[in-house]
Amino acid sequence: MRKICGMELLRPMRVQSFRTIREEEVWNLIEIISSSEAEGLAINFTEKIVDKSYNCQGSHWEEVQI
């Protein structure tokens, strides 16, 4: 099972296909940090990182199912 995952899910072409999703989520995170800083608000960085990682995964599966 591990070998199949490595060969299919993590092959370079598949990982490259996630690039736009990852970039979009990073820019969203930067905007959240910038706006929080401008307003003087503290953010839970761990929570935001976890949220963005789930968003990346969810966005990918939506693209796959379409």
N, C-alpha and C positions, 0 to 999 in steps of 0.2 A: 504494500500500500504506500509506504514512504517513497519508494522508487517511482511509482506511478505519479504521485503528487509532484515529485521533483521534476520528472520528465514532462508532464503535461501542464501543471499549474504554474510552475516557476520557470518555464522556458523563456529565453530572452524576448521572443516576439510577443508572448503573452504579457510579460512584465512591462514591455514598452507600450503596450496598448493601454495601460493604466496611467500613462504619463499625464495626459491632459486632465484627468480626474484629480490626480495628486496635486498638480500645479494649481488647479482651481481651488482646492480645499486649503492649500497653503496660503494663497492670496486672501481667502476668506478669513483665515486665522489672523493674518497680519492686519486686516481691516478691523477685526474685533479688538485686537491688542491696541491699535492706534486710537480707536474711538474711546476705549476704556481709559487710556492714558490721558487723552484730551479732557475727559470728564473727571479725572482724578479717582476713578473707580478701581478697586482691586478685582482681579479675576482669578479663578481657580484654573491654573494652567493645565494641571493634570486632567481635569474634567474636559477642558476644551480639546486636548490632544486625543483623548479617548473618543469624544464625540466626532472629531474629524476622521478618525480611523474607521469608525462605523459608517460615516457618510461615504467614504471612499469605497468601502465594501458594498454598501447598498447601491451606490450609483453604478458600480460595475455590473452587479447582477441585473439591474434594470436594463442596461445596454445589452446584455447577453440575451435576455428574454424577448427583447423587441425584435 
